Amino acid sequence: MTDHVITAVDKGVLTLTLNRPEKKNALTDAMYKALADGIEQAERDPAIRVVLFRANGDAFTAGNDLADFAAAGNAPANSGNGGLQSNVTRFLENLAKAEKPLIAAVNGLAVGVGVTMLLHCDLAYAGESATLQMPFVNLGLIPEAGSTLLLPRLVGLQKAADLFLTGKKIGAAKAEAIGIIADVFPDAELQAEALARAETLAAKAPTAVKLTKALLKGDDRAAVLAQQKKEGAHFAAQLRSAEVKEAISAFFEKRAPDFSKVS
């Protein structure tokens, strides 16, 4: 367990709070484990009806901790996603397989997996100053979490390509307009509004809620998990690539990456 993810259960809601504000809640392997464990706990416990993801500080999450990426890129090729495979994969698969509703409250910055995980949430809310960005290609990586299947279905191929290939940042209002976010609230009201909606949902008939979620999701689970597996294989290979090494070096050296000599 890590104190970088705070777990609390009240009124049928399991709240998983990212608690690494000094690092913009960048996700470490231990945090992925805690999040994966939390979803499994919710699925096992009939008293838990809803899972709410939220964050302390001024950012939802800056995505994966780049120090972990750097370490993974230097790991042996036979270690899966450079040693990140187990807990990251558990978290992403648990998102895709969850039968109970998942809700997210996005405050401030949401980067990488901080956005792709929203595609699995049944309800995602954002504060008015929130920004969303998926700069995978900028880092020499490819998208994950089944997002290369889910995002085009949600927003259309052109808008998905625009977000993935450019790594552009969009605001909360734009994210709501294209369907990634369900509703936008004033920053000061976000957490209370998201919790109130989670508690309202937790009080509803649980079987009806689960069946409605399943019908809304359709028969996509197998396809999403298969897409995650494809993405994971490419992601693991890219982690060990010259492209990622250059991108991460540039980040820590506070310069623009130079991919001109990378073939």
C-alpha positions as CSV (number, residue, x, y, z in Angstrom):
1,M,0.0,0.0,0.0
2,T,1.1,3.6,-0.6
3,D,0.0,6.8,1.1
4,H,0.0,8.3,-2.4
5,V,-3.4,6.8,-2.9
6,I,-5.9,7.4,-0.1
7,T,-8.8,4.9,0.1
8,A,-12.1,5.6,1.9
9,V,-15.5,4.0,1.8
10,D,-18.6,5.9,2.8
11,K,-22.3,5.7,1.8
12,G,-21.6,3.0,-0.7
13,V,-18.8,5.0,-2.5
14,L,-15.2,3.8,-2.6
15,T,-13.2,7.0,-3.1
16,L,-9.6,6.6,-4.4
17,T,-7.7,9.9,-4.0
18,L,-4.4,10.5,-5.7
19,N,-2.3,12.1,-3.1
20,R,1.1,13.1,-4.6
21,P,0.4,16.7,-5.2
22,E,4.0,17.8,-5.1
23,K,4.5,15.7,-8.3
24,K,1.2,16.7,-9.9
25,N,0.0,13.2,-8.9
26,A,2.3,11.5,-11.4
27,L,1.6,7.8,-11.1
28,T,4.2,5.4,-9.8
29,D,4.1,1.6,-9.9
30,A,2.9,1.6,-6.2
31,M,0.0,4.0,-7.1
32,Y,-1.1,1.8,-10.0
33,K,-1.1,-1.2,-7.6
34,A,-3.2,0.7,-5.1
35,L,-5.7,1.8,-7.8
36,A,-5.9,-1.7,-9.3
37,D,-6.4,-3.1,-5.8
38,G,-9.2,-0.6,-5.1
39,I,-11.2,-1.5,-8.2
40,E,-10.9,-5.2,-7.2
41,Q,-12.0,-4.4,-3.7
42,A,-15.1,-2.6,-5.1
43,E,-16.0,-5.5,-7.3
44,R,-15.8,-8.0,-4.4
45,D,-17.6,-6.0,-1.8
46,P,-21.4,-5.8,-2.2
47,A,-21.5,-2.8,0.2
48,I,-19.5,-0.8,-2.4
49,R,-21.7,0.4,-5.2
50,V,-19.6,3.1,-6.9
51,V,-15.9,4.0,-7.4
52,L,-14.9,7.6,-7.4
53,F,-11.5,8.7,-8.6
54,R,-10.3,12.1,-7.4
55,A,-7.1,13.9,-6.6
56,N,-5.6,16.3,-4.0
57,G,-3.7,19.4,-5.1
58,D,-4.0,21.3,-8.3
59,A,-3.8,18.4,-10.8
60,F,-5.7,15.3,-11.4
61,T,-2.6,13.5,-12.7
62,A,0.4,14.4,-14.8
63,G,0.3,10.8,-16.1
64,N,3.0,8.2,-15.5
65,D,6.0,9.2,-13.5
66,L,8.7,9.6,-16.2
67,A,11.4,8.3,-13.8
68,D,9.5,5.0,-13.9
69,F,9.4,5.1,-17.7
70,A,13.2,5.8,-17.8
71,A,13.8,2.8,-15.5
72,A,11.4,0.6,-17.5
73,G,13.2,1.5,-20.7
74,N,16.5,0.2,-19.3
75,A,14.9,-3.1,-18.1
76,P,15.5,-6.4,-19.9
77,A,13.2,-7.0,-22.9
78,N,11.7,-10.1,-21.2
79,S,10.3,-8.2,-18.3
80,G,7.1,-7.2,-19.9
81,N,6.5,-3.5,-20.0
82,G,9.9,-2.9,-18.6
83,G,8.8,-4.0,-15.1
84,L,5.7,-1.8,-15.3
85,Q,3.6,-4.5,-16.9
86,S,1.9,-6.1,-13.8
87,N,0.4,-3.2,-12.0
88,V,-0.3,-1.0,-14.9
89,T,-1.9,-3.8,-16.8
90,R,-4.0,-4.8,-13.8
91,F,-5.2,-1.3,-13.4
92,L,-6.1,-0.9,-17.1
93,E,-7.7,-4.3,-17.3
94,N,-9.7,-3.7,-14.1
95,L,-11.0,-0.4,-15.6
96,A,-12.2,-2.3,-18.7
97,K,-13.7,-5.2,-16.7
98,A,-15.4,-3.2,-13.9
99,E,-19.1,-4.0,-13.5
100,K,-19.8,-1.3,-11.0
101,P,-19.9,2.4,-12.0
102,L,-16.7,4.4,-12.2
103,I,-16.8,8.1,-11.7
104,A,-13.9,10.6,-12.0
105,A,-13.5,14.2,-10.8
106,V,-10.9,15.9,-12.9
107,N,-9.3,18.9,-11.4
108,G,-6.5,20.9,-13.1
109,L,-4.1,18.9,-15.3
110,A,-5.0,15.5,-16.7
111,V,-2.3,14.0,-18.9
112,G,-1.9,10.6,-20.6
113,V,-3.5,7.9,-18.6
114,G,-5.2,10.7,-16.7
115,V,-7.3,11.1,-19.8
116,T,-7.4,7.6,-21.3
117,M,-8.8,6.2,-18.0
118,L,-11.8,8.6,-18.4
119,L,-12.8,6.6,-21.4
120,H,-13.7,3.8,-19.1
121,C,-15.5,5.9,-16.5
122,D,-19.2,5.9,-16.7
123,L,-19.3,9.5,-15.6
124,A,-16.4,12.0,-15.8
125,Y,-16.7,15.5,-14.4
126,A,-14.3,18.3,-14.6
127,G,-13.5,21.7,-13.0
128,E,-13.8,24.6,-15.4
129,S,-10.0,25.2,-15.4
130,A,-9.2,21.5,-16.1
131,T,-7.1,20.7,-19.1
132,L,-6.7,17.3,-20.9
133,Q,-3.7,16.2,-22.9
134,M,-2.5,12.9,-24.4
135,P,1.1,13.5,-25.5
136,F,2.1,9.9,-26.0
137,V,3.6,10.5,-29.5
138,N,5.5,13.5,-28.1
139,L,7.2,11.1,-25.7
140,G,7.9,8.5,-28.4
141,L,5.1,6.3,-27.1
142,I,1.7,5.1,-28.2
143,P,-1.7,5.5,-26.5
144,E,-2.9,2.8,-24.0
145,A,-5.9,1.7,-22.0
146,G,-7.7,0.6,-25.2
147,S,-8.0,4.3,-26.1
148,T,-7.1,3.8,-29.7
149,L,-10.3,1.8,-30.0
150,L,-12.5,3.8,-27.5
151,L,-11.6,7.4,-28.4
152,P,-12.4,7.2,-32.2
153,R,-15.7,5.6,-31.3
154,L,-16.5,8.4,-28.9
155,V,-15.3,11.5,-30.8
156,G,-14.7,10.3,-34.3
157,L,-11.5,9.4,-36.2
158,Q,-10.5,13.0,-37.1
159,K,-10.8,14.4,-33.6
160,A,-9.1,11.3,-32.1
161,A,-6.2,11.6,-34.5
162,D,-6.0,15.4,-33.8
163,L,-5.7,14.7,-30.0
164,F,-3.3,11.7,-30.3
165,L,-1.0,12.7,-33.1
166,T,-0.5,16.4,-32.1
167,G,-0.7,15.8,-28.3
168,K,-2.7,19.0,-28.1
169,K,-4.1,20.3,-24.9
170,I,-7.9,20.9,-24.6
171,G,-9.9,22.6,-21.9
172,A,-12.8,21.3,-20.0
173,A,-15.5,22.9,-22.1
174,K,-14.0,21.4,-25.3
175,A,-13.7,18.0,-23.6
176,E,-17.4,18.2,-22.6
177,A,-18.4,19.3,-26.1
178,I,-16.8,16.2,-27.8
179,G,-18.1,13.8,-25.1
180,I,-15.1,12.9,-23.0
181,I,-16.5,14.8,-20.0
182,A,-20.2,14.6,-18.8
183,D,-20.3,18.0,-17.1
184,V,-18.2,20.9,-16.0
185,F,-18.4,22.7,-12.7
186,P,-16.8,25.7,-11.1
187,D,-13.5,24.5,-9.6
188,A,-14.5,25.1,-6.1
189,E,-17.6,23.0,-6.5
190,L,-16.2,20.1,-8.4
191,Q,-15.4,17.7,-5.6
192,A,-18.7,18.2,-3.8
193,E,-20.7,17.8,-7.0
194,A,-18.9,14.6,-8.1
195,L,-19.3,13.1,-4.6
196,A,-22.9,14.0,-4.5
197,R,-23.5,12.3,-7.8
198,A,-21.6,9.2,-6.7
199,E,-23.6,9.0,-3.5
200,T,-26.9,9.4,-5.5
201,L,-25.9,6.6,-7.8
202,A,-24.8,4.4,-4.9
203,A,-28.3,4.7,-3.4
204,K,-30.0,3.4,-6.6
205,A,-31.0,-0.2,-7.2
206,P,-27.6,-1.9,-7.7
207,T,-28.6,-4.7,-10.1
208,A,-30.4,-2.2,-12.3
209,V,-27.4,0.1,-12.3
210,K,-25.0,-2.7,-13.2
211,L,-27.2,-4.0,-16.0
212,T,-27.7,-0.6,-17.4
213,K,-23.9,0.0,-17.4
214,A,-23.4,-3.4,-19.1
215,L,-26.0,-2.6,-21.8
216,L,-24.5,0.8,-22.4
217,K,-21.0,-0.7,-22.8
218,G,-22.3,-3.4,-25.1
219,D,-20.2,-6.4,-26.0
220,D,-17.0,-4.4,-26.2
221,R,-15.1,-5.8,-23.2
222,A,-13.3,-8.5,-25.2
223,A,-12.4,-6.1,-28.0
224,V,-11.2,-3.5,-25.5
225,L,-9.0,-6.0,-23.6
226,A,-7.6,-7.3,-27.0
227,Q,-6.8,-3.7,-28.0
228,Q,-5.1,-3.1,-24.7
229,K,-3.0,-6.2,-25.3
230,K,-1.9,-4.9,-28.7
231,E,-1.2,-1.5,-27.4
232,G,0.8,-3.0,-24.5
233,A,3.1,-4.9,-26.8
234,H,3.9,-1.8,-28.8
235,F,4.2,0.3,-25.6
236,A,6.7,-2.1,-24.1
237,A,8.8,-2.0,-27.3
238,Q,8.7,1.8,-27.5
239,L,9.8,2.1,-23.9
240,R,13.1,0.6,-24.9
241,S,13.4,2.7,-28.1
242,A,15.8,5.5,-28.9
243,E,12.7,7.7,-29.4
244,V,11.6,7.4,-25.8
245,K,15.2,7.7,-24.5
246,E,15.5,11.0,-26.4
247,A,12.1,12.3,-25.3
248,I,12.7,11.6,-21.6
249,S,16.3,13.0,-21.7
250,A,14.9,16.1,-23.3
251,F,12.2,16.4,-20.6
252,F,14.7,16.2,-17.7
253,E,17.1,18.5,-19.5
254,K,14.3,21.0,-20.2
255,R,14.8,21.2,-23.9
256,A,12.8,20.2,-27.0
257,P,13.4,16.6,-28.2
258,D,15.4,16.0,-31.4
259,F,14.1,13.1,-33.3
260,S,15.9,14.0,-36.5
261,K,18.5,11.2,-36.1
262,V,16.0,8.6,-35.0
263,S,14.9,6.2,-37.7
